Amino acid sequence: MEPMVTVILAAGRGTRMKSELVKVLHPVAGRPMLAYPVAAARAVGSRRIIVVAGYQKDKVEAALQGQQVDIALQEEQLGSGHAVLMAAPQLAGFAGDVLILCGDVPLVTTATLEAFLGAHRENKACMSVLTVDLDNPAGYGRILRTENQLRGIVEHRDATEEQRAVREINTGIYCCRAPFLFEALGKVKTNNDQGEYYLPDIVSIAAASGMKVQAVKTGDFSEVEGINDRAGLARAERAMQARIAGQHMANGVTLLDPQATYIEAGVRIGADTVVYPGTSLRGATEIGSGCTIDMHCMIQDSKIGNRVHVQPSCVIEKSSIADAATVGPFAHLRPEAVLEEGVHVGNFVEVKKSRIGRGSKANHLTYIGDATIGAGVNVGAGTITCNYDGKRKHPTVIGDNVFIGSNTALVAPVTICKNALIGAGSTITKNVPENALAVARGSQKNYENFMVPKIRRDTD
């Protein structure tokens, strides 16, 4: 197979998005929409990927950092033909095929591109255009044929009434031999309604020169629909969510209501895991097999082991949960929370930058911050690690098999050694040795025969 490069057009602002952010960086399923054509280009074997950027070039470049793409700058947006021409210096001497994609078309699949490229190569075409039929083609460039031969493409605003009746439209996806592409772009004029250099004009240039040019039709418009506004973004999100949900269910994951479950593109889920409605799984989250993720949970950039039960309404961020643990309901694991095997973290418990050892429990109304907790520890309801002195955070260390009574304040830095017992209602400010009982509270005084005066009020 001859070498191929891909040029992705991503220079426009996208004014119809009504946004300060360049259009191609708006997210679809947690990733910038531009990331999808980049991934598709790589999947179909592009030797090199060039993204033509313009508006907010620095942000586009930052979003693609580490993805091994080159950036070509289109400082002034003078049309799609002009945009492709900006990649010419980087492709000097290249004689293979150039696949041209749009940065605002995130749903195009590898299978569709492979079929398109296969037809291009099989027919030894100089230029191929991907097309689709639409019942309502208003706004799109129309495919012009003579006796089934592709002769040109005319933009909607430049088309005659007869041409506007054509239902076959241009998707904006092309494959061209590089020498012809850049030679033809040098011949494109701006004699159109917008005064721009139109990339589709090279079709008529190829046809007039007797070169092999063809239209390859696809059947699914949703794959090739460009995102132009927030409504289009929402349609793309729904379509991508359906695609992602289908992939997980095919791999053995149960989604009780796929349409009410949000799963971003980078999430991995093991077989026999059940995900309830209202759940949001984001970023680089990994969930093992046999887990239950109950309703209305948000899990982001976290790793969850096997047979974990996350009960309703939990928030888990950048945390790690080992096998057979239980979290929630209404628990909050903040970044760098680590729960080892069999840990129970219950309702209204918050854990931040702490490790909780195997089999330990904090079942109710507790804050654990900057702490290291051993195995087999019971943390009573209302316990707080007082880790912040107003300037710095301090650590709390709790050894194995410690029992901490309810309503305890552990004033860090402090260490509770293994097998210790902390009496309920204590404020611990000093280290507690092994096997010790620590009680730090005022003594109780009972005043017998003491009656609190009743508050009287008239009831006239």
N, C-alpha and C positions, 0 to 999 in steps of 0.2 A: 504494500500500500504506500502510495506517495505521501510525503509529509504534508501536514495541514496545519494552518494556524487559524486562530479565531480572533476576530475584532468585535468587541462589544461596545455598543454606542451608549454612553452614559453621561453626556455633557450637559444636557438641558436641565433647567431648574425645575420644571413641572409646575407652572404657575397655577394650574387648576387644583392642585393639592391645597392651596391656600396655607402654605407652611413656610417657616424659616429654614427647614431642612430640605436639602436637595431630594428630589423624588426617589431616586434609586436607592436611597438609604433608609426609606421607610420600611419597617419590619413586616415580614410575612412569616408567621409561625416562629417568631423569635430571631429571625435572621434578616439582614438587609435584603431587599428583593434582588439586588444586584448579585448577591452570593449564589443565587440559583443558576442563572445562565453561566456564571464562572464554573460552577461544579459540573453543569451539563457539558460545557466545552471540554473540560478535562476528561469526562467520562467517555466521550466519543473519540478520544485520541488526539486532541490538539497538541502539537509539539510546543506551541507557544500561545499565550493568551495576552492580547493587548486591549486594555480598556481605555476608550477615548473619554476623557473627563474634561470638564470645563468649570461650571458653577460649583463652588465648594470642592475644588480639586483636592485640597489637603485632607478634607474629611473623607472623601472617597478613597484616597490613597491609604489613610489610616485604617479604614474599615477593611481593606484588602491586605493589610500587612501580614506577611507570612504565608500568603496564598500563591506565591510565585507567579505574579502577573506583572506585566509592564504597563506603564501609564503613558498615553499620548495626550498632549494638551490641545484642546480646541478653545482658544482664548475668546474668540468671537463666534457665536453660533450662527453659521450661514447656511445651514441645511445639512441633511443626512449625507449627501455626497461629499460635502466639504469635511464633515466629521471623519469619514473613512479615509479621506486623503491625508488627514493628520497622522495616520499610522504609516504612511508610505516610507518616510525616512528609516523607520525601524525595520522595514521589510525589503530594503534595497537588496537586489540580487536574488530574492526568493522567487521561485518559479512554480510552486505548488498551489494547492487550493487554499482559498481564504473563505472561511465560514464567517458570516456576518450575523450577529445576534443583537437583540435590543436589551438594554439593562433593565427595562421595566416589564419584561415578560418572564415572570418567575416560574410559570407552571409548565413550560415546555418540557417534555420528557426525553430521556435518553433514547427510548424506543422510536419516537417520532423523528428525532434528528438522525438516528441511524438509518431509518428507512429513506429519509430525504437524501442523505449522503450516498446511500447505496444506489439510488436511482441516478444521482448525478454521475457517479463513477461508471455505472453499468452502461449508460448512454453516451459516455465520453463527452459530456456537455462542457461547453466553455463557461456557461452560466446557468444556474438553476435558481428558481424562485419557489418558495413554499407558499401555497395558496389554500383558501378554504371558501366554501360557499356559505353565504348568509342570506336569510330571508329579508333582513333589513340592513343593507350594506351602507347606509348613509354615513358619510364621514370617512370612508375608507377608499384607498386607491383601487381602481378597477382593472382587472386583467383584460387586455385586448388581444383577441385572436383572429386569425384569418385562416379558414379551413383547418381549424384545430391547431394551428401553429401559433406560438406565442409571438406577438409583434410589439407589444409595449405595455406600459402601465400608465394610467392617467389618474392624477389625484382628483378627489371628489370635487373640489372647488374649481378645477380646471376642466371638468368633464362636461360633455354635451348631455342633453336629456336622454338621448339614445344610449350613450355610454353609462349614464347613471342607472339604467335599467339592468345592467350586468350584475349578477349576484356573486360572481367569483371575485374575491378580493385578495389584495397583497397583505401577507402577514408581517412583512419587514424582515424576513429571514432569507438569506441568500447564500449561495456558494459560487465562487468565481475563481477562475484561473488568475493568479496574481498579475502576470504581465498584462493581460487584457484589462483587468479591473482598473489599474492605475492609469493605463493609457486612455481608457474610455472616460474616466473621471476628469481627465484634462480637457475633454471635449464638451462636458456638460455646461449648459448655459443657464441663465437665471430668468429666462422669458416665461415666467409663470406668475400666478396670482400673488405669491408671497415674495417673489424676487430672491429665491434661494436656489442653491445647488442641490437638486433632487437626486438621490441615489437611484431611484427607479428609472431615471432617464437612460441609464446605461443598457437597459433591456432593448430599447429601440435601436440604440447604437449597435449592439451585437447583432440584432436581427437584420439591420440594414447592411451589415458587413458580411452576411451569409454565414455567420458563426452558429454553432449548435447552441441554442438557448431553449430552455424548457420550463414549464410550470409543473410542479409536483404537488398534487392536491392531498391535503389531510382532512380528516373527518370531524375533528373535535375543536371547535372554535375556542372553548374555554382554555385550552392549552396555550393558544397563541394570542390571547387577548392582552393587549397592553394596558397597564394601569395608568389612568390619567387623573383620577380624582379619588376622594375618600370612598365613594360608593364602589368604585372598581377595586380599591384596596380591600374593602370588606368582602367582595365576591371572591377575590383571590384567597383571602384568609379562610373563608368557608371551604373553598375547594381544596386548599392545602390541608386543612384540618381533616377533611373527609379522607384524603389520601393517606395521611399519617395514621389515622385511626384504623383504616383498612389494613395497613401493613402490620400494625401491632396485633390486631385480631387474627390475621393470617398466621402470626407467629405464636398463637396460643394464649393471648392476653384477653381477659374478659372486660369489655367496656360496657357497663350496663346501659348507658345512654350516650353513645358516641357524640351526638350533636350537642350534648350539655357538658362535654369534657374537653378541656383545652390542653393539648400536648404539643410542645415545641419540637422543632425538627431534630434537635440533637439528643433527645431523650431516648434512653434504652430501658426496656422493661422485659423481665423474664416471664417464661411460660407459667400459666396457672395463677398469675396475679390477677386480682379483681380490683378494678378502679370504679368507684362510685361517682355519680353525677356531681357537677359543681366543682370538681377537682381541677387544679391548674398545675401542670408539670412543666418546669421551665429549665432552660439552659442546658448544662451538661449533666443533668440528673440521670442516675443509674439506679434502677430498682430491680432486685433479685426476683427469684421465682417463689410462688406460693404466698405472696404478700396480699394484704388487704389494705387498700387506701380508701378510707371512708369519705363521706360527702364533705365538700367545701374545704378541702385541704389545699394549701399552696406549698409546693416543694420546689426549691430552686438550687441548682448547682450542688446537689447532695448525692451521697452514695448510700444506698439502703440495701442491706443484706437479704437473705432468704427468710421467709416465714415471719416477716415483720408485720405488725398490725399498727397502722396509723389511724387512730380513731378520729371522729369528726372534728372539723374546724381547727386543724393544727397548721402552724406556719413553721416551715423548716428551711433554713437558709445556710448553704455552704457548710453542711454538717455531715457526719458519718454515723450510721446506725448499723450495728452488727446483727447477726442472725437472732431470730426469736425474740426480739425486743418489742415492747409495746409503748406507744407514745399517745398521749392525749386521753380524753378529748380536751380541746382548747389549750394545747401546749404550744410553747414557742421555743424552738431551737434556733438560736442566733449563730452567726458564723463561728466556726471552730469548735462547735459542740461535738463531742465524740461519745457515743453510747456503745459500750461493749455488749457482748452476748447476753441475752436474757434480761437486760435492764428494763425497768418499768419507770416511765416518766409520765405522771398523771395530769389531772385537770388543773389548769391554771398554774402550771410549772414553767418557769423560764430558765433556760440554760444558755450560758454564753461563755465561749472560750474555755470550756471545761471538759475533763474526761471523767466519765462515770464508769466504775469497774463492773466486772461481770456479776450479774445477778443482783445488783444494788437497786434500791427503790426510792423514788421521791414522788409520792403519789398525789400530793395535794398542796396547792397554794404556796409554792416555794420558789425562791430565786437562788440560782447557783451560778456564780460568776467567777472566772479566774481561779477555778478550783480543780484539784485532783482528788478524786474519791476512789477508794479501793473497792475490793470485791465484797459482796454480802453486806453492804451498809444499808441501814434504814434511816432515811431522812424524814423526820416528822413534819406534819403539816405546819405551815407558817414559818419554816426555817428560812433564814436569810444569811447569805455570805456578804458581810459588809466590806466590800472590796475597794471602795473609793474613799480617799480621805480629802477630796476636794482638789487635789493636784495630781495624784498618782494612783494607779491600780495596784493592789497587793494580793498575793496568793493565799488560798486556804488549802491545806492538805489534810485529808481525812483517811486514816488507815483502814485495813480490812476489818470487817465485822463490827464496826462501830454502830452504836444505836444513838441517834440524836432525837431527843424528845421534842414534842411540838412547841412551836412559838419560841424557837431558839435563834439568837443572833450571834453569828460567829464573826468577830471583829478582826479582820485580816491586818497584818500577816499573823496567821495562827496555824498550829498543827495539832490535830487530834490523833493520837497514836492508836494502834490497833486494839480492838476489844474494849475500847473505852465506852462509857455510858454518860450521856449528857442529860441532866434532868430537865424536864419541860420548863419553859419560861426562862431559861438561863441566858445571860449575856456573857459570852466567853471571850475574854481578852488575853488569856495566857494559854500557853501550850498545855495539853492534857496528856499525861504519860499513859503507857499501856495498862490495861485492866483497871483503870481508875474510874471512879464516879465523880463527875464534876457538876456542882450545883452552884449557880451564881444568881441569887434572887433575894429580895428582901424577905424577912420573916413575917409570917402572917400574924395579925393581931385581931382577936375577936372582942368586941365590946358588948357584953351581955346586957339585956334589958334596955337597949338603946332603940328609941323609936324616932324615925324620921318624921318631922312635922308634915302633916298633910296640907296640901294647898286647897283652901276652901274657895268656893265661888258661889255667888248668889244664883239662885234658880227661880227668881220671882217670875 
